[in-house]
Amino acid sequence: MSYRDHTKTVKIGDRVIGGGNPILIQSMTNTRTEDAAATAAQIRALQKAGCDIIRCAVPTMEAAHAITEIKKQIGIPLVADIHFDYRLAVASIEAGADKIRINPGNIGSRERVKAVVDAARERGIPIRVGVNSGSLEKEIVERDGGVTAEGIVESALKQTAVIEDMGYDNLVISIKASDVMLCAAAHRLLVQKTDHPLHVGITEAGTLLSGNIKSAVGLGIILSEGIGDTIRVSLTGDPREEVKSAKLILRTLGLRKGGIEIVSCPTCGRTQIDLIGLANQVEAMVEDIPLDLKVAVMGCIVNGPGEAKEADIGIAGGKGEGLLIKKGEAVRKVPEKELLSALREELLHWNE
């Protein structure tokens, strides 16, 4: 069963999530939001990389006011990330944020939460209720003897109910944990209890290597079970890497089409070229080519054509020269130094 086909639909700017709509990729800026020019520049770079929705931290009133200028310079919806101060949420909404991320539990009194809800209702923008394993209510953690999947879900539904009781259900829920299996278990429980769309991610996943592995495993489990309407790969590094990884995860699971997929062999004693360098060059080279193709990069002209037969096009390197391959058939020999340019030329004229 695909739960995402049956969630409510929610509009974020000009994008729609839930109800079986395509899963959208989210990332978060790491510039100072107060610096509108730098933040907008980073968002444009992320949009070019494939980001669908961007989230910005709003720790100060200056940051909230900067949203107005940032919005003028970008082409994707902006989510304002708020902690503790309800006034920052209200100001962000008034400045043009397309969505607000709050945890009602740390906003304060019911009156303060209501002020945020009323502002969101007036502008018709959704609220994302975000609960992390590291910020669960103390009484739930003490009662359960630690963080549990049941506790995370209880907290999320409790916080969501605060807003629902105010007559507002334009909501997205996010429950995140750094423990992959705990996070997956919590999502399985949550989808049995709500039809709000879900934003999915493994929080505090880590550096580029460990973070990608944890995110791929965690998101792979959750998404493959039909759960999740937007995703973020949380990495300690350049946010563009988050977007690239998210695209690859979705493509690998068959949940997104488009973009060039690179397949390459792991190298062996027959390899006579710098295959690792070549594969990395090919991956960088195809980023701006809008084709839905599989491209193979092989290090051996002996097995290359056969191993690349499932790819649309590929190259296999040999000492001094290599092969250009289409559908597993060698079409011509190419000097080693021209393999990359020959491949790019073929791709640029693919549909001619």
C-alpha positions as CSV (number, residue, x, y, z in Angstrom):
1,M,0.0,0.0,0.0
2,S,1.3,3.5,-0.9
3,Y,0.2,5.8,1.9
4,R,1.4,8.8,0.0
5,D,-1.4,8.3,-2.5
6,H,-4.0,8.8,0.2
7,T,-2.6,11.8,2.2
8,K,-4.3,15.2,2.0
9,T,-2.9,17.6,-0.5
10,V,-1.1,20.7,0.7
11,K,0.0,23.7,-1.4
12,I,3.4,25.2,-0.7
13,G,3.9,28.3,-3.0
14,D,3.3,27.0,-6.5
15,R,4.0,23.3,-5.5
16,V,1.6,20.7,-4.4
17,I,2.5,17.7,-2.2
18,G,0.5,14.8,-0.9
19,G,-2.3,12.9,-2.6
20,G,0.1,10.9,-4.8
21,N,1.8,14.0,-6.2
22,P,5.6,13.6,-6.9
23,I,7.9,13.5,-3.9
24,L,9.7,16.9,-3.7
25,I,13.2,17.5,-2.6
26,Q,13.9,20.0,0.2
27,S,17.2,21.4,1.5
28,M,18.2,24.1,4.0
29,T,20.4,27.1,3.6
30,N,23.5,27.5,5.7
31,T,24.0,31.2,5.1
32,R,22.9,33.8,7.6
33,T,19.3,34.5,6.5
34,E,19.8,38.1,7.5
35,D,22.1,38.4,4.5
36,A,19.4,38.3,1.8
37,A,21.8,38.5,-1.1
38,A,24.0,35.6,0.0
39,T,21.0,33.5,1.0
40,A,19.2,34.1,-2.3
41,A,22.4,33.2,-4.2
42,Q,22.7,29.9,-2.4
43,I,19.0,29.2,-3.0
44,R,19.4,29.8,-6.7
45,A,22.3,27.4,-6.8
46,L,20.3,24.8,-4.9
47,Q,17.4,25.3,-7.3
48,K,19.7,24.7,-10.3
49,A,20.9,21.5,-8.6
50,G,17.3,20.2,-8.4
51,C,16.0,21.5,-5.1
52,D,12.1,22.0,-5.1
53,I,11.6,23.6,-1.7
54,I,14.0,25.5,0.5
55,R,14.0,26.1,4.3
56,C,15.7,29.0,6.0
57,A,16.5,29.4,9.7
58,V,14.8,32.5,11.2
59,P,16.6,33.1,14.5
60,T,16.1,36.9,14.5
61,M,13.6,39.5,13.5
62,E,16.1,40.8,10.9
63,A,16.1,37.3,9.4
64,A,12.3,37.3,9.2
65,H,12.2,40.7,7.5
66,A,14.9,39.5,5.0
67,I,12.4,36.9,3.6
68,T,10.7,39.7,1.6
69,E,13.9,40.5,-0.3
70,I,15.0,36.8,-0.6
71,K,11.6,35.9,-2.1
72,K,12.0,38.5,-4.9
73,Q,15.2,36.7,-6.0
74,I,14.3,33.0,-6.0
75,G,12.0,30.7,-7.9
76,I,11.1,28.0,-5.4
77,P,8.9,28.1,-2.3
78,L,10.5,29.1,1.0
79,V,9.9,27.6,4.4
80,A,10.7,29.6,7.5
81,D,12.2,27.5,10.3
82,I,11.1,28.8,13.7
83,H,12.1,27.8,17.2
84,F,10.7,29.2,20.5
85,D,9.6,32.8,19.4
86,Y,6.1,32.9,17.9
87,R,6.7,36.5,16.9
88,L,9.4,35.4,14.4
89,A,6.8,33.0,12.9
90,V,4.2,35.7,12.5
91,A,6.8,38.1,11.0
92,S,8.0,35.5,8.6
93,I,4.4,34.8,7.4
94,E,3.9,38.6,6.9
95,A,7.2,38.8,5.0
96,G,6.0,36.2,2.5
97,A,7.1,32.7,3.7
98,D,5.3,30.0,1.8
99,K,5.3,27.6,4.8
100,I,6.2,27.7,8.5
101,R,8.0,25.0,10.4
102,I,7.3,25.0,14.1
103,N,7.1,22.7,17.1
104,P,4.1,24.0,19.0
105,G,5.6,22.5,22.2
106,N,8.4,25.0,22.2
107,I,6.4,28.0,21.0
108,G,4.8,28.6,24.4
109,S,1.3,29.2,25.5
110,R,-1.8,28.3,23.5
111,E,-2.4,32.0,22.8
112,R,1.1,32.3,21.1
113,V,0.5,29.2,19.0
114,K,-3.0,30.6,18.0
115,A,-1.3,33.8,16.9
116,V,0.8,31.8,14.5
117,V,-2.1,29.7,13.3
118,D,-4.3,32.8,12.7
119,A,-1.5,34.4,10.6
120,A,-1.1,31.2,8.6
121,R,-4.8,30.9,8.1
122,E,-5.1,34.5,6.9
123,R,-2.4,33.9,4.3
124,G,-3.5,30.3,3.5
125,I,-0.1,28.9,4.1
126,P,0.7,25.4,5.6
127,I,2.4,24.7,8.9
128,R,4.9,21.9,9.3
129,V,4.8,20.4,12.7
130,G,8.3,19.2,13.3
131,V,9.2,16.8,16.2
132,N,12.8,15.4,16.6
133,S,13.8,12.5,18.8
134,G,16.2,14.8,20.6
135,S,13.5,17.3,21.6
136,L,10.8,15.1,22.9
137,E,8.8,16.2,26.0
138,K,10.7,15.2,29.1
139,E,7.7,13.4,30.6
140,I,7.4,11.1,27.6
141,V,11.1,10.2,27.7
142,E,11.0,9.6,31.4
143,R,7.8,7.5,31.2
144,D,9.1,5.3,28.3
145,G,12.6,5.0,29.8
146,G,14.1,6.7,26.7
147,V,13.2,7.7,23.2
148,T,10.9,5.3,21.5
149,A,9.0,5.2,18.2
150,E,5.7,5.3,20.1
151,G,6.9,8.3,22.1
152,I,7.9,10.2,18.9
153,V,4.5,9.5,17.3
154,E,2.6,10.4,20.5
155,S,4.4,13.8,20.6
156,A,3.8,14.6,17.0
157,L,0.1,13.8,17.2
158,K,-0.2,15.7,20.4
159,Q,1.4,18.8,18.8
160,T,-0.6,18.4,15.6
161,A,-3.8,18.2,17.7
162,V,-3.1,21.6,19.3
163,I,-3.4,23.2,15.8
164,E,-6.2,21.0,14.6
165,D,-8.2,22.0,17.6
166,M,-8.0,25.6,16.4
167,G,-9.8,24.5,13.2
168,Y,-6.7,24.5,11.0
169,D,-5.6,21.4,9.2
170,N,-3.4,22.8,6.5
171,L,-0.5,20.8,8.0
172,V,2.5,18.7,7.2
173,I,4.1,16.5,9.8
174,S,7.8,15.7,10.2
175,I,9.2,13.2,12.7
176,K,12.9,12.7,12.6
177,A,15.5,10.7,14.5
178,S,19.2,10.0,14.0
179,D,18.6,6.3,14.7
180,V,17.6,4.9,11.3
181,M,15.6,1.9,12.4
182,L,13.8,3.9,15.1
183,C,12.9,6.5,12.6
184,A,11.5,3.9,10.2
185,A,9.5,2.3,13.0
186,A,8.0,5.7,14.0
187,H,6.9,6.4,10.4
188,R,5.2,3.0,10.2
189,L,3.2,3.9,13.3
190,L,2.4,7.4,12.2
191,V,0.9,6.6,8.9
192,Q,-1.7,4.4,10.7
193,K,-2.9,7.4,12.7
194,T,-2.9,10.4,10.3
195,D,-3.5,11.4,6.7
196,H,-1.5,14.6,6.8
197,P,1.4,14.6,4.3
198,L,4.8,13.8,5.7
199,H,8.2,15.3,5.4
200,V,10.8,12.6,5.8
201,G,14.5,12.6,6.7
202,I,17.1,11.2,9.0
203,T,18.2,14.0,11.3
204,E,21.8,14.8,12.2
205,A,22.8,12.1,9.7
206,G,26.4,13.2,9.7
207,T,29.2,14.0,7.2
208,L,29.2,13.3,3.5
209,L,30.0,9.6,3.7
210,S,28.2,8.5,6.9
211,G,25.3,10.9,6.3
212,N,24.7,9.7,2.8
213,I,24.8,6.0,3.9
214,K,22.4,6.6,6.8
215,S,20.1,8.7,4.7
216,A,20.0,6.3,1.8
217,V,19.3,3.3,4.1
218,G,16.7,5.2,6.2
219,L,14.9,7.0,3.4
220,G,15.2,3.9,1.2
221,I,13.3,1.9,3.9
222,I,10.6,4.5,4.5
223,L,10.0,5.6,0.9
224,S,9.9,2.0,-0.4
225,E,7.0,1.4,2.0
226,G,4.9,4.1,0.4
227,I,5.6,6.7,3.1
228,G,6.8,10.3,2.5
229,D,5.8,13.3,0.4
230,T,8.8,15.5,0.7
231,I,12.4,14.5,1.7
232,R,15.6,16.1,2.9
233,V,19.0,14.4,3.1
234,S,20.7,16.1,6.1
235,L,24.4,16.4,5.6
236,T,27.2,18.3,7.3
237,G,28.5,20.1,4.2
238,D,27.5,21.9,1.1
239,P,23.7,21.8,0.8
240,R,24.0,21.0,-2.9
241,E,25.3,17.6,-1.9
242,E,22.0,17.0,-0.1
243,V,20.0,17.7,-3.3
244,K,22.2,15.5,-5.4
245,S,21.9,12.6,-2.9
246,A,18.1,13.1,-2.6
247,K,17.7,12.9,-6.4
248,L,19.8,9.7,-6.6
249,I,17.8,8.1,-3.8
250,L,14.5,8.9,-5.5
251,R,15.8,7.7,-8.9
252,T,17.2,4.5,-7.4
253,L,13.8,3.7,-5.9
254,G,12.0,4.4,-9.2
255,L,10.2,7.3,-7.6
256,R,11.6,10.0,-10.0
257,K,12.5,10.0,-13.6
258,G,14.8,12.3,-15.5
259,G,18.5,13.0,-15.1
260,I,21.4,11.0,-16.2
261,E,22.3,7.9,-14.2
262,I,26.0,7.0,-14.1
263,V,27.0,3.3,-13.8
264,S,30.7,2.4,-13.5
265,C,32.7,-0.6,-12.8
266,P,34.7,-1.0,-9.5
267,T,38.1,-1.3,-11.3
268,C,40.4,-4.3,-11.3
269,G,43.8,-5.4,-12.4
270,R,42.9,-5.0,-16.0
271,T,42.2,-1.3,-15.7
272,Q,44.7,0.7,-17.6
273,I,43.3,4.2,-17.2
274,D,42.4,6.5,-14.3
275,L,38.8,5.2,-14.1
276,I,38.0,6.8,-10.8
277,G,39.0,10.2,-12.2
278,L,37.1,9.6,-15.4
279,A,33.9,8.5,-13.7
280,N,34.0,11.6,-11.5
281,Q,34.6,13.8,-14.5
282,V,31.6,12.2,-16.3
283,E,29.4,12.6,-13.3
284,A,30.2,16.3,-13.1
285,M,30.0,16.8,-16.9
286,V,26.4,15.4,-17.2
287,E,24.9,17.5,-14.4
288,D,23.6,20.1,-16.8
289,I,22.4,17.8,-19.5
290,P,18.6,17.2,-19.2
291,L,18.3,13.6,-20.5
292,D,16.7,10.6,-18.9
293,L,19.5,8.1,-19.8
294,K,21.9,5.6,-18.2
295,V,25.6,6.2,-19.0
296,A,28.2,3.6,-18.4
297,V,31.9,4.3,-17.6
298,M,34.0,1.2,-17.9
299,G,37.7,0.7,-17.3
300,C,38.3,-2.2,-19.6
301,I,37.7,-2.7,-23.4
302,V,37.6,-6.5,-22.9
303,N,34.5,-6.6,-20.7
304,G,33.3,-3.0,-21.1
305,P,30.8,-3.5,-24.0
306,G,29.2,-6.5,-22.4
307,E,28.9,-5.0,-18.9
308,A,27.5,-1.7,-20.4
309,K,24.8,-3.3,-22.5
310,E,22.0,-2.1,-20.1
311,A,23.2,1.4,-20.5
312,D,22.1,3.7,-23.3
313,I,25.6,4.9,-24.0
314,G,29.0,4.5,-22.4
315,I,32.7,4.6,-22.7
316,A,35.3,2.0,-22.0
317,G,38.9,3.0,-21.5
318,G,42.0,1.2,-22.7
319,K,45.7,2.2,-22.8
320,G,45.9,5.1,-25.2
321,E,42.5,4.5,-26.7
322,G,39.0,3.5,-25.7
323,L,35.6,2.6,-27.1
324,L,32.3,4.6,-27.4
325,I,29.5,2.1,-26.7
326,K,25.8,2.3,-27.5
327,K,23.4,-0.4,-26.1
328,G,26.3,-2.7,-25.5
329,E,27.8,-2.4,-29.0
330,A,31.1,-0.7,-29.7
331,V,30.5,2.0,-32.3
332,R,33.9,3.5,-32.6
333,K,37.4,3.8,-31.1
334,V,38.3,7.1,-29.5
335,P,41.8,8.3,-28.3
336,E,41.9,8.0,-24.5
337,K,42.3,11.8,-24.1
338,E,39.1,12.4,-26.1
339,L,36.8,9.9,-24.4
340,L,35.1,12.6,-22.2
341,S,34.6,15.1,-25.0
342,A,33.3,12.4,-27.4
343,L,30.8,11.3,-24.8
344,R,29.6,14.8,-24.1
345,E,29.2,15.5,-27.9
346,E,27.1,12.4,-28.2
347,L,24.9,13.4,-25.3
348,L,24.4,17.0,-26.5
349,H,23.2,15.7,-29.9
350,W,21.3,12.7,-28.5
351,N,17.8,13.7,-29.7
352,E,18.9,14.9,-33.1
